Amino acid sequence: MMNDCCDILFIATAACQIASCLNDDELGLLAADMVLLSDALGAIAVRRSLKDEDSDKCDTPPACSHLF
């Protein structure tokens, strides 16, 4: 549990340091870009997990395997 707190403190400290260097418009744009990055990383992680599960089920590749 303490490890989670250290991660949160590190991220909050980084956010404060970054925010001190940006104006409001730049900060808003960076925040939106970070949300996009987070969503993309989450989607990649899910696709990897599904790919691993599919590879255990059969030898025939799924129709959308080129997307993974």
C-alpha positions as CSV (number, residue, x, y, z in Angstrom):
1,M,0.0,0.0,0.0
2,M,2.8,2.4,0.8
3,N,4.2,1.9,-2.7
4,D,0.9,3.2,-4.2
5,C,1.3,6.3,-2.1
6,C,4.8,6.9,-3.3
7,D,3.6,6.7,-6.9
8,I,0.8,9.2,-6.2
9,L,3.2,11.6,-4.4
10,F,5.7,11.4,-7.3
11,I,3.0,12.0,-9.9
12,A,1.6,14.9,-7.9
13,T,5.0,16.5,-7.5
14,A,5.8,16.1,-11.2
15,A,2.4,17.7,-12.1
16,C,3.1,20.7,-9.8
17,Q,6.6,21.2,-11.3
18,I,5.3,20.9,-14.9
19,A,2.3,23.3,-14.1
20,S,4.7,25.9,-12.7
21,C,6.4,26.1,-16.2
22,L,3.3,26.4,-18.3
23,N,0.5,29.0,-18.9
24,D,-3.1,27.9,-18.5
25,D,-3.6,27.2,-22.2
26,E,-0.4,25.1,-22.4
27,L,-1.4,23.3,-19.2
28,G,-4.8,22.4,-20.5
29,L,-3.4,21.2,-23.8
30,L,-0.9,19.0,-22.1
31,A,-3.5,17.6,-19.8
32,A,-5.7,16.7,-22.7
33,D,-2.7,15.1,-24.5
34,M,-1.9,13.1,-21.4
35,V,-5.5,11.8,-21.2
36,L,-5.2,10.7,-24.9
37,L,-1.8,9.0,-24.1
38,S,-3.3,7.2,-21.1
39,D,-6.3,6.0,-23.1
40,A,-4.1,4.8,-25.9
41,L,-1.8,2.9,-23.5
42,G,-4.9,1.3,-21.9
43,A,-6.2,0.2,-25.2
44,I,-2.8,-1.3,-26.2
45,A,-2.7,-3.2,-22.9
46,V,-6.2,-4.6,-23.4
47,R,-5.4,-5.6,-27.0
48,R,-2.2,-7.4,-25.8
49,S,-4.1,-9.2,-23.2
50,L,-6.8,-10.3,-25.6
51,K,-4.1,-11.4,-28.1
52,D,-2.5,-13.5,-25.4
53,E,-5.9,-15.1,-24.5
54,D,-6.7,-15.7,-28.2
55,S,-3.4,-17.4,-28.8
56,D,-4.2,-20.0,-26.2
57,K,-7.6,-20.8,-27.8
58,C,-6.7,-21.9,-31.3
59,D,-4.1,-21.8,-34.1
60,T,-6.3,-19.8,-36.5
61,P,-5.6,-16.0,-36.3
62,P,-8.6,-13.8,-35.8
63,A,-9.8,-11.6,-38.6
64,C,-8.4,-8.5,-37.1
65,S,-5.0,-9.9,-36.0
66,H,-3.3,-7.2,-38.2
67,L,-4.6,-4.6,-35.8
68,F,-2.6,-6.1,-32.9
